[in-house]
Amino acid sequence: MLFSFVDQLSGDRGLKHILTNDPQIIGKSVPFEDEKLFIDIDTREEYREITDKLT
């Protein structure tokens, strides 16, 4: 279900906006200390760069 929202992204407006404003999506905040555990990806190009680094 979440991936269907990815196509709604444009510019520097990330998925966070959709996740926090869509009543269909119910989530939970998870505290964390290591920022490397979560990576901000706003574009397909950023996604490709990150996946290239991780493989």
C-alpha positions, 0 to 999 in steps of 0.5 A: 500500500505504501508504494502507491503513495510514492508516485504522488511525490514531487519536488522536495516534498517527501513521503513524510507529508503524505504519511502525516496527512493521509487518514488511511495511514496509521503509523507509529513513531520509533525513537532512534539514536543512530541517524544512519538507520533512517535515510531521507530520500525525496527523489528517484535519483536519491533512491538510486544513489543510496541503493548503489551505495548499499549493494 
